[in-house]
């Protein structure tokens, strides 16, 4: 399928819109003091010896890193890393840490082997609470029913990088104001927060220097599927037009980058910044997704005309805009770390695999919005309805519609009063209509386009629709769901 550069640019519009509108969910002032919650637990001996077959660590799991994640927006999360703590595990395997809901309402705990000299090797696993088939990685401490969350004895799991509380579901739920079912919804969609390991690896607390990456995962289906009917959540995330990765946005406050004079470079490719994959990959080209370029650890990726390198507000950022990463012709990411280089020297490392989670059948473990475009007899869009689904392995396809006033949906998708979900209607000549959703009514979310849009793509008019896209940030990642006119884009 060939995708024009004009059409592709609208996917980047979604990313920028989300970033500008998303609130960070982390308190900006040290004076913000909330409830102090104590998190307790005990690691069993087998955890101290090894975890998930990755390596025998011989009693070297010696610390736990406790990090605030706010509302899960990775673009803003680095600003809260100064509140993260590295605590010791006692000789008997017990640990205790106090967190402040005034700093962050949600926290994540990582198992650390601090004896490893390379920080990439120090992250051994994740501390979770059991909630049925999925484990709760994100601890919603602001919903603690008391001032203590007791994880109890922690157990390893086969073929997993997670340890989990041996408490029952009910015992875990009793420690929160949320129900077992609500905790399960959080657990079923929070695996992407494992990307927090990248912040641990790339954060220099002594100098408050950080590096972060915001991947955008893109899903596509045909406009025909939403014309006066509801889309199927399984179709939009698992079909031939699915794209695993739309772009990656990198950002840092390191003076080595923010002090650069970008004006001395005649084009972006001359800027001495590259990205090196851990193994051979093929990446679809920005201007024509039917063409791929091969990169490996000796052939790095350079900035290009779409990278938009920018220095402002004390940060340096740039974008790599591609439509998919392939290994041997199949979508996916190679295991290992991608290196961010300047003048040939690595400055940061990213495990991109940790940013995406799917089940054995290839369905992503995420919230999925589906649309219905209401089109009148004159082919004009009168309104767009939205339903919300959450990953549920007991359903087929594995998504269950969310009904009623669901606090998990509200807290997961709409984070703050400044946040919004963006719906973009667009045409191939770059005419755009952005509509913003600032509150979710699961059974009756509706938007009315500001302009008049013709659903018949064959009409030679600037308002002839090419696609409708809804973009969200959820649990650490950015997603866009697009229903496009396949005939216009080619096949």
C-alpha positions as CSV (number, residue, x, y, z in Angstrom):
1,X,0.0,0.0,0.0
2,X,1.4,3.4,-0.9
3,X,0.7,6.3,1.4
4,X,1.3,9.8,0.3
5,X,3.4,12.2,2.4
6,X,0.4,14.6,2.7
7,X,-1.8,11.9,4.2
8,X,1.0,10.8,6.5
9,X,1.5,14.2,7.9
10,X,-1.9,14.0,9.5
11,X,-0.7,11.2,11.7
12,X,1.9,13.6,13.1
13,X,-0.8,16.2,13.6
14,X,-2.4,13.7,16.0
15,X,0.9,13.3,18.0
16,X,1.4,17.0,18.3
17,X,-2.2,17.7,19.3
18,X,-2.1,15.1,22.0
19,X,1.3,16.3,23.4
20,X,0.1,19.9,23.6
21,X,-3.1,19.1,25.2
22,X,-2.1,16.3,27.6
23,X,-1.6,17.3,31.3
24,X,1.3,15.6,33.0
25,X,-0.5,14.5,36.1
26,X,2.6,15.1,38.2
27,X,2.4,17.9,40.8
28,X,4.6,20.8,39.8
29,X,5.3,22.2,43.3
30,X,7.1,20.7,46.2
31,X,4.4,22.3,48.4
32,X,1.8,19.9,47.0
33,X,1.3,17.4,49.8
34,X,-1.2,14.6,49.6
35,X,-1.8,11.4,51.5
36,X,1.3,9.5,52.5
37,X,0.9,5.8,51.7
38,X,3.3,3.1,52.8
39,X,4.0,0.2,50.4
40,X,5.2,-3.0,52.1
41,X,6.3,-6.4,50.8
42,X,8.6,-9.4,51.3
43,X,10.6,-11.1,48.5
44,X,11.0,-14.8,48.7
45,X,14.4,-16.5,48.4
46,X,13.8,-17.7,44.9
47,X,13.4,-14.1,43.8
48,X,16.8,-13.3,45.3
49,X,18.3,-16.1,43.3
50,X,16.8,-15.7,39.8
51,X,13.9,-14.3,37.8
52,X,12.1,-15.6,34.7
53,X,15.3,-17.5,33.6
54,X,16.9,-14.2,32.4
55,X,20.0,-14.8,34.5
56,X,21.1,-16.2,37.9
57,X,21.7,-13.1,39.9
58,X,22.9,-14.9,43.1
59,X,21.2,-12.7,45.7
60,X,21.9,-9.5,43.9
61,X,18.4,-8.2,43.7
62,X,19.2,-5.7,46.4
63,X,17.0,-2.6,45.6
64,X,13.6,-1.5,44.5
65,X,13.2,1.7,42.4
66,X,9.9,3.4,43.2
67,X,8.9,5.9,40.5
68,X,5.9,8.3,40.1
69,X,4.2,8.0,36.8
70,X,1.4,10.6,37.1
71,X,-1.3,9.9,34.6
72,X,1.1,7.7,32.5
73,X,2.0,10.4,29.9
74,X,5.6,9.5,28.9
75,X,6.2,12.9,27.4
76,X,5.8,14.6,30.8
77,X,6.9,11.8,33.1
78,X,10.6,12.7,33.1
79,X,9.8,15.9,35.1
80,X,8.8,13.7,38.0
81,X,11.8,11.5,38.1
82,X,13.5,13.7,40.8
83,X,10.9,12.2,43.1
84,X,11.8,8.6,42.3
85,X,13.5,6.7,45.1
86,X,16.0,3.7,45.1
87,X,15.4,1.8,48.3
88,X,17.3,-1.1,49.9
89,X,15.8,-4.5,50.3
90,X,16.4,-5.8,53.8
91,X,18.4,-9.0,54.4
92,X,15.2,-10.9,55.1
93,X,13.8,-9.8,51.7
94,X,11.4,-7.2,53.2
95,X,11.0,-3.7,51.9
96,X,9.0,-0.6,52.8
97,X,8.6,2.7,51.1
98,X,6.4,5.8,51.6
99,X,5.0,7.6,48.6
100,X,3.1,10.9,48.4
101,X,-0.2,11.1,46.4
102,X,0.5,14.9,46.2
103,X,3.4,14.1,44.0
104,X,1.7,11.4,41.9
105,X,-1.5,9.4,42.2
106,X,0.1,6.3,40.5
107,X,3.5,4.7,41.1
108,X,5.5,1.8,39.6
109,X,8.1,-0.5,41.4
110,X,11.1,-2.0,39.6
111,X,13.4,-4.8,40.9
112,X,17.0,-3.6,40.7
113,X,20.4,-5.4,40.8
114,X,22.6,-2.4,41.6
115,X,25.8,-4.6,41.5
116,X,25.7,-4.5,37.7
117,X,27.9,-1.8,36.3
118,X,25.8,-1.1,33.3
119,X,22.4,0.5,34.1
120,X,20.9,-1.4,31.2
121,X,21.5,-4.7,33.1
122,X,20.3,-3.4,36.5
123,X,16.5,-3.7,35.8
124,X,15.6,-7.3,36.6
125,X,11.8,-7.2,36.8
126,X,8.6,-5.5,38.0
127,X,6.7,-5.6,41.3
128,X,2.9,-6.3,40.8
129,X,-0.3,-7.3,42.5
130,X,-2.3,-10.2,41.2
131,X,-5.7,-9.5,39.7
132,X,-6.7,-12.7,37.9
133,X,-5.1,-13.4,34.5
134,X,-3.2,-10.0,34.5
135,X,-1.1,-8.4,37.2
136,X,-1.4,-4.8,38.4
137,X,1.8,-3.0,37.5
138,X,0.4,0.5,38.1
139,X,-0.3,1.0,41.8
140,X,-3.1,3.6,42.1
141,X,-2.0,4.7,45.6
142,X,-4.5,7.6,45.6
143,X,-7.2,5.0,45.7
144,X,-5.7,3.3,48.8
145,X,-8.5,2.8,51.3
146,X,-6.0,3.4,54.2
147,X,-2.4,4.6,54.6
148,X,-0.8,1.2,53.8
149,X,-0.7,-1.1,50.8
150,X,0.7,-4.5,52.0
151,X,1.8,-6.7,49.1
152,X,2.6,-9.5,51.4
153,X,4.9,-12.3,50.2
154,X,6.0,-11.8,46.6
155,X,6.3,-14.8,44.2
156,X,8.0,-15.3,40.8
157,X,6.0,-16.5,37.7
158,X,7.2,-18.8,35.0
159,X,8.3,-17.1,31.8
160,X,7.6,-13.6,33.2
161,X,9.7,-10.6,34.3
162,X,7.0,-9.9,37.0
163,X,6.8,-10.9,40.6
164,X,3.4,-10.6,42.2
165,X,1.8,-10.4,45.6
166,X,0.6,-13.8,46.9
167,X,-2.5,-12.0,48.3
168,X,-5.9,-13.0,46.9
169,X,-7.8,-10.7,44.5
170,X,-10.1,-9.8,47.3
171,X,-7.3,-9.1,49.7
172,X,-5.7,-6.8,47.2
173,X,-9.0,-5.0,46.4
174,X,-9.8,-4.5,50.1
175,X,-6.8,-2.2,50.2
176,X,-8.3,0.2,47.6
177,X,-11.5,2.0,47.0
178,X,-11.7,0.3,43.6
179,X,-13.5,-3.0,43.0
180,X,-11.8,-6.2,41.8
181,X,-13.2,-5.7,38.3
182,X,-11.9,-2.1,38.2
183,X,-8.5,-3.2,39.3
184,X,-8.6,-5.9,36.5
185,X,-9.3,-3.2,33.9
186,X,-6.2,-1.3,35.0
187,X,-4.1,-4.5,35.1
188,X,-5.3,-5.6,31.6
189,X,-4.0,-2.4,30.0
190,X,-1.0,-1.3,32.1
191,X,1.8,-3.5,30.6
192,X,3.0,-0.7,28.4
193,X,4.2,1.1,31.6
194,X,7.2,-1.3,31.5
195,X,8.8,1.4,29.4
196,X,9.6,3.1,32.7
197,X,12.8,1.0,32.6
198,X,14.0,3.4,29.9
199,X,13.6,6.3,32.3
200,X,15.5,4.5,35.0
201,X,18.4,3.7,32.6
202,X,18.6,7.2,31.1
203,X,18.0,9.3,34.2
204,X,20.9,11.1,35.9
205,X,19.4,12.1,39.3
206,X,22.5,14.0,40.5
207,X,22.2,16.4,37.6
208,X,18.5,15.9,36.8
209,X,19.2,15.0,33.2
210,X,16.8,12.7,31.4
211,X,16.0,11.2,28.0
212,X,12.6,10.0,26.9
213,X,10.9,8.6,23.8
214,X,7.2,8.7,22.9
215,X,6.3,6.1,20.3
216,X,3.0,6.4,18.5
217,X,1.3,3.2,17.5
218,X,-1.1,3.5,14.6
219,X,-4.1,1.4,13.6
220,X,-6.1,1.7,10.4
221,X,-9.2,0.4,8.8
222,X,-11.6,1.5,6.0
223,X,-14.0,4.4,6.2
224,X,-16.7,2.0,4.9
225,X,-16.6,0.2,8.3
226,X,-17.9,3.2,10.2
227,X,-20.4,4.7,7.7
228,X,-23.7,4.7,9.6
229,X,-22.6,1.7,11.6
230,X,-20.3,0.9,14.5
231,X,-16.8,-0.4,13.8
232,X,-15.6,-3.6,15.4
233,X,-12.8,-3.1,17.9
234,X,-11.1,-6.3,16.7
235,X,-11.1,-5.1,13.1
236,X,-9.3,-1.8,13.7
237,X,-6.4,-3.4,15.7
238,X,-5.9,-6.6,13.8
239,X,-6.3,-6.3,10.0
240,X,-4.0,-6.0,6.9
241,X,-3.9,-2.2,7.3
242,X,-2.6,-2.3,10.8
243,X,0.6,-0.4,11.4
244,X,2.7,-1.2,14.4
245,X,4.6,2.1,14.7
246,X,3.8,5.5,13.2
247,X,6.6,7.5,14.7
248,X,9.0,8.0,17.6
249,X,9.4,11.4,19.3
250,X,12.7,11.8,21.3
251,X,13.3,14.5,24.0
252,X,16.0,15.4,26.4
253,X,17.2,18.2,28.6
254,X,20.9,17.2,28.4
255,X,23.0,20.4,27.7
256,X,25.0,18.4,25.3
257,X,21.9,18.5,23.0
258,X,20.2,21.7,24.2
259,X,23.4,23.6,23.7
260,X,23.7,22.7,20.0
261,X,23.4,25.5,17.3
262,X,21.1,23.9,14.8
263,X,21.4,26.8,12.4
264,X,24.9,25.8,11.3
265,X,23.5,22.6,9.5
266,X,22.2,23.0,6.0
267,X,19.9,20.0,6.4
268,X,18.8,17.6,9.1
269,X,20.9,14.7,7.9
270,X,24.0,16.8,8.7
271,X,23.1,17.0,12.4
272,X,25.4,14.5,14.1
273,X,22.6,12.6,15.8
274,X,21.7,9.0,14.9
275,X,19.7,6.1,16.2
276,X,21.2,2.6,16.1
277,X,18.9,-0.5,16.3
278,X,20.1,-3.5,18.3
279,X,19.8,-5.8,15.2
280,X,18.9,-5.6,11.5
281,X,15.5,-4.0,10.8
282,X,13.6,-2.8,7.8
283,X,11.7,0.4,8.2
284,X,9.0,1.6,5.9
285,X,9.8,4.9,4.2
286,X,7.9,8.0,5.2
287,X,7.0,9.1,1.7
288,X,6.1,5.6,0.4
289,X,5.2,2.8,2.8
290,X,5.7,0.2,0.1
291,X,9.5,0.9,0.2
292,X,11.7,-0.1,3.1
293,X,15.3,0.8,4.1
294,X,17.5,-1.6,6.1
295,X,19.4,-0.5,9.2
296,X,21.6,-2.3,11.6
297,X,24.2,-1.6,14.3
298,X,26.6,-0.5,11.7
299,X,24.1,1.5,9.6
300,X,22.4,4.0,11.9
301,X,19.3,6.0,11.2
302,X,19.9,9.7,10.5
303,X,17.5,12.6,11.0
304,X,15.7,13.5,7.8
305,X,13.4,16.3,6.5
306,X,10.5,15.2,8.6
307,X,12.4,15.0,11.9
308,X,11.7,18.6,13.0
309,X,14.7,19.0,15.4
310,X,13.8,21.8,17.9
311,X,15.4,23.4,20.9
312,X,13.0,25.3,23.2
313,X,12.1,25.5,26.9
314,X,15.3,23.9,27.9
315,X,14.8,20.7,25.9
316,X,15.9,19.2,22.6
317,X,13.5,17.1,20.6
318,X,13.2,15.4,17.3
319,X,11.0,12.9,15.5
320,X,11.5,9.8,13.4
321,X,8.5,9.3,11.3
322,X,8.1,5.8,9.8
323,X,5.1,3.6,9.4
324,X,6.4,0.2,10.6
325,X,9.4,-1.6,11.8
326,X,10.0,-5.1,10.4
327,X,12.3,-8.0,11.2
328,X,12.8,-10.4,8.3
329,X,9.7,-8.9,6.6
330,X,7.4,-9.2,9.6
331,X,6.2,-6.4,11.8
332,X,8.0,-6.2,15.1
333,X,11.0,-5.0,17.1
334,X,14.2,-6.8,17.7
335,X,15.1,-7.5,21.3
336,X,17.7,-5.3,22.9
337,X,18.4,-1.6,23.1
338,X,18.3,1.1,20.5
339,X,21.1,3.6,21.0
340,X,20.7,7.4,20.7
341,X,24.1,8.7,19.5
342,X,25.7,12.2,19.2
343,X,28.9,12.5,17.2
344,X,29.1,8.7,17.2
345,X,28.9,8.4,21.0
346,X,25.9,6.7,22.7
347,X,24.1,9.0,25.1
348,X,20.9,7.0,25.8
349,X,19.4,3.5,25.3
350,X,15.8,2.5,24.7
351,X,14.1,-0.9,24.9
352,X,11.3,-0.3,22.4
353,X,9.9,-3.7,23.0
354,X,8.9,-2.6,26.4
355,X,6.6,0.0,25.0
356,X,4.1,-2.4,23.4
357,X,2.0,-5.3,24.8
358,X,-0.1,-7.8,22.9
359,X,-1.6,-11.2,23.5
360,X,-0.7,-14.5,21.9
361,X,-3.1,-13.7,19.0
362,X,-1.6,-10.3,18.2
363,X,-4.3,-8.2,19.9
364,X,-2.9,-5.2,21.8
365,X,-3.8,-4.9,25.5
366,X,-5.2,-1.4,25.4
367,X,-8.3,0.7,25.5
368,X,-9.9,0.9,22.0
369,X,-12.2,3.6,20.8
370,X,-14.6,2.8,17.9
371,X,-16.5,5.2,15.8
372,X,-19.7,5.6,13.9
373,X,-19.9,8.3,11.3
374,X,-23.5,9.5,10.9
375,X,-23.9,10.4,7.2
376,X,-27.1,11.9,5.8
377,X,-28.6,11.4,2.3
378,X,-26.4,14.1,0.9
379,X,-23.2,12.3,2.1
380,X,-22.6,15.0,4.7
381,X,-21.3,13.9,8.1
382,X,-23.7,15.2,10.7
383,X,-22.0,13.8,13.8
384,X,-19.6,11.1,15.1
385,X,-20.4,8.7,17.9
386,X,-17.8,7.0,20.0
387,X,-17.8,3.8,22.1
388,X,-15.0,2.6,24.3
389,X,-13.7,-0.9,24.8
390,X,-11.1,-2.4,27.1
391,X,-9.0,-5.5,26.5
392,X,-10.6,-8.5,28.0
393,X,-9.1,-12.0,27.3
394,X,-12.5,-13.7,28.0
395,X,-14.2,-12.0,25.0
396,X,-13.9,-12.8,21.3
397,X,-12.5,-10.5,19.9
398,X,-10.9,-9.8,23.3
399,X,-12.5,-6.4,23.9
400,X,-15.5,-5.6,26.2
401,X,-17.5,-2.4,25.8
402,X,-17.3,0.0,28.8
403,X,-20.7,1.2,29.9
404,X,-21.8,3.6,32.6
405,X,-19.7,6.1,34.5
406,X,-16.4,4.1,34.7
407,X,-13.7,5.7,36.9
408,X,-11.0,3.6,35.4
409,X,-11.8,4.8,31.8
410,X,-11.9,8.4,33.0
411,X,-8.6,8.2,34.9
412,X,-6.8,6.2,32.2
413,X,-7.8,8.3,29.2
414,X,-8.7,11.8,30.4
415,X,-6.1,12.7,33.0
416,X,-6.6,16.3,34.0
417,X,-8.9,19.2,33.3
418,X,-6.4,20.5,30.7
419,X,-6.4,17.2,28.8
420,X,-8.4,16.3,25.7
421,X,-8.9,13.5,23.2
422,X,-8.5,14.7,19.6
423,X,-10.7,13.6,16.7
424,X,-9.3,14.8,13.4
425,X,-11.2,14.8,10.1
426,X,-8.9,15.3,7.2
427,X,-8.6,15.4,3.4
428,X,-5.7,14.8,1.1
429,X,-5.1,18.5,0.5
430,X,-4.4,19.0,4.1
431,X,-7.7,20.5,5.1
432,X,-8.2,19.6,8.8
433,X,-11.0,19.8,11.3
434,X,-9.9,19.1,14.9
435,X,-12.6,18.3,17.5
436,X,-11.7,17.9,21.2
437,X,-13.4,15.6,23.8
438,X,-13.0,16.8,27.4
439,X,-15.3,14.4,29.1
440,X,-16.2,10.8,28.3
441,X,-19.8,9.4,28.5
442,X,-19.0,5.8,27.5
443,X,-22.5,5.1,26.0
444,X,-23.0,8.5,24.4
445,X,-19.8,10.3,23.5
446,X,-20.6,12.4,20.4
447,X,-18.9,15.1,18.5
448,X,-20.3,17.4,15.8
449,X,-17.9,18.5,13.1
450,X,-17.3,22.3,12.9
451,X,-17.1,22.2,9.1
452,X,-19.1,20.5,6.5
453,X,-17.5,17.3,5.3
454,X,-18.5,15.2,2.3
455,X,-18.2,11.5,2.9
456,X,-18.0,10.8,-0.9
457,X,-14.3,10.8,-1.6
458,X,-14.9,10.9,-5.4
459,X,-16.3,14.4,-5.2
460,X,-13.5,16.9,-6.2
461,X,-13.9,19.1,-3.2
462,X,-11.4,20.2,-0.4
463,X,-13.9,18.9,2.1
464,X,-14.1,15.4,0.6
465,X,-13.0,13.2,3.5
466,X,-9.9,11.1,3.4
467,X,-10.0,9.8,6.9
468,X,-11.1,10.2,10.5
469,X,-8.5,9.7,13.3
470,X,-8.9,9.6,17.0
471,X,-5.8,10.0,19.1
472,X,-5.3,9.0,22.8
473,X,-2.5,8.7,25.4
474,X,-3.0,5.7,27.7
475,X,-0.7,4.2,30.2
476,X,2.5,5.5,28.8
477,X,1.9,5.3,25.1
478,X,0.4,7.3,22.3
479,X,-2.2,5.7,19.9
480,X,-4.0,6.8,16.9
481,X,-6.9,4.9,15.3
482,X,-7.7,5.9,11.7
483,X,-10.5,5.0,9.4
484,X,-9.3,5.9,5.9
485,X,-10.5,5.8,2.3
486,X,-8.5,2.9,0.9
487,X,-9.3,3.9,-2.7
488,X,-7.8,7.3,-2.3
489,X,-4.7,6.0,-0.5
490,X,-4.0,3.1,-2.9
491,X,-3.6,-0.5,-2.1
